[in-house]
């Protein structure tokens, strides 16, 4: 009996992202016309990887190696983890710096970030969710956490207020 192939989590994720990227480019869509003219059909997309909470972009290092070995330009976006209203526009600004087709891949709360960051970006060809939050339009991540009991997000979260260094000083009592 032939040996069964072994699949590591990293290889499965990288292969899935590469497959989604290829499918996104090979599948005709109305958004294809919006890709800049220097991108010919079949151009490999840039794959942007977005981490979730309790992680940083280095968690994608192994996946990046796999994707780059297959010829994909790959970026691990540094999700600031300040909340969706801050994180999504930040990742959207990263997307604005990329010409050509993009495939967004996210884990955990990064799914909510890419869902929002991709809005209105005609060069985003696919969204890939890996054990990630996938909110419907008009829904929040908090609603998903409440809807499906058992999440470890809230029990391990400790909110800490953040005051922008450019904000005016708070009044003091004298």
C-alpha angles and dihedrals in degrees: 000000000000118000115263115243115250119229122200120202089244093053093048092050093046093046091048092050091047091048091049090048093051093046091049092054097042095046113084114233138167088249092061091081090060093062110108115265096248089067110086122203111281094031109151112246126237107253114219115197118201121193126213134226122312091028142075133217092273088075086079096056096108093045090049091054091051094047094045090050086059091052101259122141102231132191127186103209113216102235106207093212094217095127135290094279089060102029099051096053089046092054089042088057089053089052090051089060093059121083117204133025121338134198114198119209123186142178128205114334088358084082091067089046095053093043088060098034093055094055109121095003105128093188093060101100101177143008117214119196119198110189085325140143111263108187121193118237109290094016126113133220089243090058090053092049091051093044095055112045120211099057114143092206099094099038092056097038120101111187114222120187116236124205117199113238088230094054117108114259118270115251114259127214116240 
